[in-house]
Structure formats: C-alpha cells, structure tokens
Amino acid sequence: MTEKIKMACIIDDDSIYVNLVKKIIETKKLCDNLLIFNNGKDGIDYFESILQNLGHNDIPEIILLDINMPVMDGWEFIERFTKIQNKFKKRITLYVVSSSINATEIEKAKSLSSVENYLVKPVNIDELEAVFARTA
C-alpha cells in the first residue's frame, strides 16, 4: 500500500526547473503541500526555526536539493542539516538533484548518510514518481 507524501521541499535557484517539478508534482498529485526555497540558507533557516517552535507539523518528508546555488550551496545545507536532522520526530529523505554529472560530486553526495540518492537534471516523471512512492 502506498502512503501519500504530505509535504515536500524543493531547494533550488533555477526557477524554470522548480516550476516544471512543481507542475509535475501537482499534476500527478504526488504530495499535498510543497515548500520552495531559492537557496540553502532560506531552507536551513526554515528547518532550524521549526526546531525552535514545538510545532513539528510543517516538516517535509522529502527534500529535493540542488548543489550549485548562491548564498548557501547544497553542500553547506547538507552540512548544517545533518547536525539537526535527528532532532525531527519524522524521517526526512534528502535527494540531491543537480545538473552536474561530475563523478566526484555524485560519489561525494552518495557517500553521505543523510543523502538518499543523487538525481541528474532534468529529472523525468518516472524518477519523481519513484522518489514520492512510499510503502506503508
């Protein structure tokens, strides 16, 4: 049985990619709510603010994270997120989604325990559906 994702998060500065993924998620009804941040700093600020407030209701189950962004890149986000990830009451699955096909970056991302997988842009519909598929 598949359990629907209630909330997902996209952290990416590429507005065309974000709009495309948002449209696919909405059309395929892959989750109920979607948070979007343009850089890692806005994303980590959100997660750290949740920990300050006791209400853990607005925690995404999935994060789609770009690596190359201004202000705070994906690597910095992962470094800070890893320090707080276990404080949340639910599991948050992190996917790196990047246009980079650099083998070193891919291996680095896949070697991190907080990263579920590395997806290369453009992500297709089947890949997104697989990310959002949950077995109860």
Phi, psi and chi 1 to 4 in degrees:
 res  aa     phi    psi   chi1   chi2   chi3   chi4
   1 MET       -  135.8 -178.1  176.1  147.2      -
   2 THR   -94.7  132.6  -58.5      -      -      -
   3 GLU  -102.7  126.3 -179.1 -177.2  -32.6      -
   4 LYS   -71.8  138.5 -173.0  169.3 -177.5 -178.1
   5 ILE   -71.7  129.2  -60.7  -64.6      -      -
   6 LYS   -81.7  -41.6  -69.6  178.9 -179.8   36.6
   7 MET  -143.9  139.2 -179.5 -179.6  -79.8      -
   8 ALA  -129.1  165.2      -      -      -      -
   9 CYS  -136.6  133.8  175.0      -      -      -
  10 ILE  -114.2  126.3  -60.4  172.2      -      -
  11 ILE  -118.8  102.2  -56.0  173.6      -      -
  12 ASP  -163.7  139.0 -162.0  -52.9      -      -
  13 ASP   -92.2   -2.4   64.6  -40.4      -      -
  14 ASP   -88.8   99.0 -178.5  -15.2      -      -
  15 SER   -64.0  -32.2   60.4      -      -      -
  16 ILE   -66.3  -47.0  -65.8  169.5      -      -
  17 TYR   -61.2  -46.5  161.3   79.1      -      -
  18 VAL   -59.2  -45.3  169.5      -      -      -
  19 ASN   -64.6  -38.6  -73.3  -28.9      -      -
  20 LEU   -63.5  -49.8  174.7   68.2      -      -
  21 VAL   -64.2  -41.0  171.1      -      -      -
  22 LYS   -58.6  -44.6 -179.7  179.9  174.7 -172.8
  23 LYS   -63.5  -43.0 -169.0   59.5  129.6  178.9
  24 ILE   -62.9  -45.7  -67.3  169.0      -      -
  25 ILE   -60.8  -43.5  -70.9  170.3      -      -
  26 GLU   -68.1  -46.1  -70.7  170.6   -8.0      -
  27 THR   -62.3  -44.1  -57.4      -      -      -
  28 LYS   -84.5   -3.8  -66.4  -72.1 -167.6  172.3
  29 LYS    52.4   50.6  -62.9  176.9  175.3   38.4
  30 LEU   -79.4  -23.0  -61.7  177.1      -      -
  31 CYS  -155.1  166.0   72.4      -      -      -
  32 ASP   -82.5  -40.4  -65.0  -27.8      -      -
  33 ASN  -132.8  149.7  -62.8  -59.8      -      -
  34 LEU  -135.1  123.4 -170.3   60.1      -      -
  35 LEU   -96.5  140.8  -69.7  171.3      -      -
  36 ILE  -132.1  128.9  -62.0  170.1      -      -
  37 PHE  -126.4  142.7  -59.9  104.4      -      -
  38 ASN   -85.3  -11.4  -66.5  -39.4      -      -
  39 ASN  -157.1  165.9   61.8   67.6      -      -
  40 GLY   -63.6  -32.2      -      -      -      -
  41 LYS   -63.5  -47.5  172.8  115.8  175.8   58.2
  42 ASP   -61.1  -39.7  -69.1  -14.9      -      -
  43 GLY   -64.4  -49.6      -      -      -      -
  44 ILE   -68.2  -34.4 -159.1   65.0      -      -
  45 ASP   -59.2  -41.0  -72.6  -10.2      -      -
  46 TYR   -61.7  -49.8  175.4   81.8      -      -
  47 PHE   -65.6  -38.3  -73.4   99.0      -      -
  48 GLU   -68.1  -34.2  -71.4  175.0  -14.3      -
  49 SER   -69.1  -32.2   73.4      -      -      -
  50 ILE   -61.5  -39.9  -71.4  174.6      -      -
  51 LEU   -67.4  -28.9  -69.4  176.8      -      -
  52 GLN   -71.5  -33.4  -59.1  -57.2  -42.6      -
  53 ASN   -97.6  144.4  -54.3  -40.6      -      -
  54 LEU   -78.3  -13.1  -63.2  176.6      -      -
  55 GLY   -76.6  108.4      -      -      -      -
  56 HIS   -98.9   25.7  -72.8  -82.5      -      -
  57 ASN   -78.1  -26.8  -63.9  -28.2      -      -
  58 ASP  -100.6   48.7  -64.0  -30.1      -      -
  59 ILE  -106.7  119.9  -57.2  170.1      -      -
  60 PRO   -70.0  148.4   20.0  -25.6      -      -
  61 GLU   -87.4  -22.2  -66.8  136.4  -78.0      -
  62 ILE  -132.6  137.9  -68.3  174.3      -      -
  63 ILE  -121.4  128.3  -61.0  172.2      -      -
  64 LEU  -105.8  109.4  -57.4  175.0      -      -
  65 LEU  -115.0  126.6  174.6   69.7      -      -
  66 ASP   -82.1  157.5 -172.4   22.4      -      -
  67 ILE   -93.7  -49.2  -69.3  -63.5      -      -
  68 ASN   -94.4  101.7  -60.3  -52.1      -      -
  69 MET  -141.8  155.8  -64.2  177.5  -74.1      -
  70 PRO   -75.6  171.9   27.6  -33.4      -      -
  71 VAL    69.6  -67.5 -174.4      -      -      -
  72 MET  -142.1  121.1  177.2 -172.1  -78.8      -
  73 ASP   -80.8  177.1   68.3   18.3      -      -
  74 GLY   -63.4  -36.3      -      -      -      -
  75 TRP   -63.2  -43.6  -60.0  121.4      -      -
  76 GLU   -64.6  -40.1  -67.1  172.2  -83.5      -
  77 PHE   -59.6  -48.7  175.0   88.3      -      -
  78 ILE   -59.2  -43.1  -68.4  169.0      -      -
  79 GLU   -58.5  -46.8 -174.1  178.5  -42.5      -
  80 ARG   -73.5  -39.6  -64.3 -142.1    2.5 -138.0
  81 PHE   -64.4  -39.0 -177.0   73.1      -      -
  82 THR   -58.4  -33.3  -58.6      -      -      -
  83 LYS   -70.6  -24.5  -66.2  175.5 -176.5  173.1
  84 ILE  -113.4   -9.8   62.8  170.9      -      -
  85 GLN   -53.2  -41.8 -173.3  174.1   11.9      -
  86 ASN   -73.8   -8.4  -66.9  -28.4      -      -
  87 LYS   -81.2  -13.7  -64.7  179.5 -178.1  176.6
  88 PHE   -81.8  149.2  -66.2  103.7      -      -
  89 LYS   -81.8   -3.8  -66.2  179.8 -179.1  174.3
  90 LYS  -133.6  159.7   69.2  162.3  100.5  167.9
  91 ARG   -76.2  132.8 -177.5  171.6 -175.3  -99.9
  92 ILE  -115.4  119.9  -57.3  170.3      -      -
  93 THR   -95.4  124.4  -52.4      -      -      -
  94 LEU  -108.1  125.4  175.3   63.9      -      -
  95 TYR  -116.3  130.5  -69.3   86.6      -      -
  96 VAL   -85.7  128.5  171.1      -      -      -
  97 VAL  -126.3  112.3 -175.7      -      -      -
  98 SER  -142.5  155.4  178.1      -      -      -
  99 SER   -82.8   -8.7   55.3      -      -      -
 100 SER   -71.9  131.7  172.2      -      -      -
 101 ILE  -110.6   19.3   55.7  171.2      -      -
 102 ASN   -65.3  118.2 -179.9  -42.9      -      -
 103 ALA   -59.2  -35.0      -      -      -      -
 104 THR   -64.0  -44.4  -54.9      -      -      -
 105 GLU   -65.4  -42.0  -77.7 -168.9  -16.2      -
 106 ILE   -62.1  -47.0  -65.7  169.4      -      -
 107 GLU   -64.8  -39.8  -73.8  -52.2  -50.2      -
 108 LYS   -59.4  -47.7  178.2  179.7  176.4 -179.5
 109 ALA   -63.1  -46.4      -      -      -      -
 110 LYS   -68.0  -22.1  -72.8 -176.6  171.9 -174.1
 111 SER   -80.2  -14.4   72.9      -      -      -
 112 LEU   -81.4  130.5  -61.0  170.6      -      -
 113 SER   -64.6  -25.8   61.8      -      -      -
 114 SER   -81.1  -10.2   56.5      -      -      -
 115 VAL  -100.9  123.5  174.9      -      -      -
 116 GLU   -74.0  -44.6 -177.6   72.1   20.7      -
 117 ASN  -164.6  168.2 -156.7   -6.9      -      -
 118 TYR  -118.2  121.7 -173.2  103.4      -      -
 119 LEU  -113.9  138.1  -54.8  172.0      -      -
 120 VAL   -96.1  130.9  177.1      -      -      -
 121 LYS   -71.6  147.5  -67.9  179.1 -174.2  175.9
 122 PRO   -79.0  134.4   27.1  -30.9      -      -
 123 VAL   -77.6  135.4  178.4      -      -      -
 124 ASN   -93.6  170.5   66.2   43.2      -      -
 125 ILE   -59.5  -42.9  -66.0  172.2      -      -
 126 ASP   -61.2  -40.9  -68.3  -20.3      -      -
 127 GLU   -63.3  -43.2  -72.9  175.0  -49.6      -
 128 LEU   -63.6  -43.2  -90.5 -179.9      -      -
 129 GLU   -61.8  -38.3  -74.2  180.0  -36.4      -
 130 ALA   -65.1  -39.8      -      -      -      -
 131 VAL   -61.0  -42.1  163.9      -      -      -
 132 PHE   -86.3   -5.8  -78.3   82.6      -      -
 133 ALA   -75.6  125.8      -      -      -      -
 134 ARG  -126.7  137.6  -75.9  -84.3  170.1   95.7
 135 THR  -103.1  125.5  -53.6      -      -      -
 136 ALA   -81.7      -      -      -      -      -
